[in-house]
Amino acid sequence: MPGRKRIRDAALLFAISLAAPSFAQQAHEVRITATEFSFEPAKIKLPQGEVKFVVTNRGSFPHSLAIVARKEKIRFIDSGETKSLTVKLDKEEELVFYCAQPGHRERGMEGKISVGKK
């Protein structure tokens, strides 16, 4: 019967659509607070994969977030503002993140990311 087949197919598609999000890997989220002139936390350990950095500026000055040898960055985070950056870290490595505003890194505004195995 054609009607039963359509209902069965629709039910199957519905079940697959409900299950699909469980197959998708969620980005690991890291929350960072920027102040004058530091990040908290300043040392971060992460597994390989997609990472979402959520940065809140609790300082009085504008800040930013950049990662050495990576082109992705948050160029400007005003005081009281929160911005995010999602990157894929696909190998074991040690990275340095820092504030790219003039003079901030030189005043100690940087941290380290250790990326481990999946």
N, C-alpha and C positions, 0 to 999 in steps of 0.2 A: 504494500500500500504506500503510495507516494507521500501521504500526509504524515505517516509514522516516521518515515525516513527523514523528512524535514525536521520533525520535532527532535528525533534522535541526534541529527547533525547539529542542530541549534544547541541542544543540551551539551554536546561534546565541546563545541566551540566556547560556550559559556564556562565550562569547567576548565578548559585550557587557559582562558583569559584570567580566571581567578588564580590559577597556579603560576602564571608567568612571572609576576613580580618576585616570587621566591627564588627563581632561577637567576635573576639579575643580582649582581654583586653590588652592594651599596658602598659608596665611598666612605673610607674611614674619616671621621671628623675630628679635627684638632682645634681647640679653642686657645687663642693666644691673646694676651693683654699687652698692649704697648703703653709705656709711660716714658717719662724723661729719666734716663736714657737707657732703657732696658726692655726686654721682653720677658714675660712670664707665661709658660715655662721657657727657660733658655736651653734646655736639653730635652729632646723629643726622640723617642724610639718608636718606630713604625714598621709594620710588615710591608712587603712589596704590594703594590696595587695603587688604586686611585685614592687620593687623599684630598679632603676639602679642609683648607686652613680658613678658620673664621677668626678674623682679627678685630679686636675692639680697641680703640684709642682712648685710654683713660688719662692721657696727658693733656697738657695745655697747648702743645705745638702739633702741627700736622706731622704725621709719620707715614711710612710705607712698609711694604714687605717685598723683598727680593731674595732670590736664592742664587748663590754663586753658580755659574755655568748653566743657568736656565733662563730662557727668554720670558717665561710667564712671570708676572709680578702684579702687585697692587701698587699703583703709582702714587696714590694720594689718599690718606685716611684722615679726615678732619677730626678735631677734638670731639669726643662723644659719639663718633660714628663707628659703625661696624661694617666691614666688607669681607667678602670671601674670595678665595682662589682655589680652584681645583686643578690638581696636577696628577700625572701618572708617574709613579716611582717604580720602575720595573726591573731594578737590579739592586743587589746589595752594595751599599755605598755610604760614605759619610759626606754630608752636605752642610754648608754654612748658610744660614739665612740672616738677613740684616735689614736695617732701615736705610733706604737709599737717599733720604733727605740730606742735603749738604751738611757735613760735620757730625751727623748722628752716629754713624758706624765708628768713626774715630773716637767718639766719646763712650764707646763700649756697647752700642746698641746692635748686638748680634747674638746668634745662638747656633746650636748644632742639631742636626737631624741624623740619626742613625737608622738606616733602612736595612732591615734583616730579611730573612727568607720568608716566603709566603706562608 
